[in-house]
Amino acid sequence: MDSSSGGSQPQPPSTTEPTAPPQSQGSSPALPPPPPPPPSRYESQKRRDWNTFFQYLHNHKPPLTLARCSGAHVIEFLKYLDQFGKTKVHMSGCPHFGHPNPPAPCACPLKQAWGSLDALIGRLRAAYEENGGRPESNPFGAKAVMIYLKEVKEGQAKARGVPYEKKKRKRSTTRVSKVSDSGAATSIVLQVSANNDSNVGVDAASSASLPSSTTTTTTA
């Protein structure tokens, strides 16, 4: 018997590695959330327009704040943008006044087209309210701004010989007929516009003159 067997022997350190908790069947590691979608072209343009207007307010003499901005200042901003325009607007004394396709160049100024200004005001009007502005105090929706845009539209239409006609809504017509107890037929014309508005008109017709596409309903 070994003389040192009477004392306790030190145990070597454990080399067992901790085991990972078991994963539930079918589970997958958490994935990072997908990045947000890029802003649309409209949103990107609206942001650039908003920054451009603030830069204009900063460079204004004296400098302006958004709270002090009025419809008159918005009109000044629109006139300021004319220097960057690319649309030829003939003056009243120009021989090409009113001609949509002038045969020769002239010295008339380039301005912002009415359509560009109208779209710009729409974006700035929306941006103002999205940034905490109240609709009733929105300078981009001021009556003076609307009048100015109308004058630009009419003036450019005359100068360029290109009238801005209001787009007419397309309407589809559906005719439905109904025969009364007395035998007289009444056709109902439904005119449905592109925005789902409907107007109902009634016109009397005999059953023999109804188009073949209509449906005749008889009563018992």
Secondary structure, 3 states (H helix, E strand, C coil): CCHHHHCCCCCCCCCCCCCCCCCCCCCCCCCCCCCCCCCCHHHHHHHHHHHHHHHHHHHCCCCCCHHHCCHHHHHHHHHHHHHHCCEECCCCCCCCCCCCCCCCCCCCCEECCHHHHHHHHHHHHHHHHHCCCCHHHCHHHCHHHHHHHHHHHHHHHHHHCCCCCCCCCCEEEEEEEEECCCCCEEEEEEEEECCCCEEEEEEECCHHHCCCCCCCCCCC
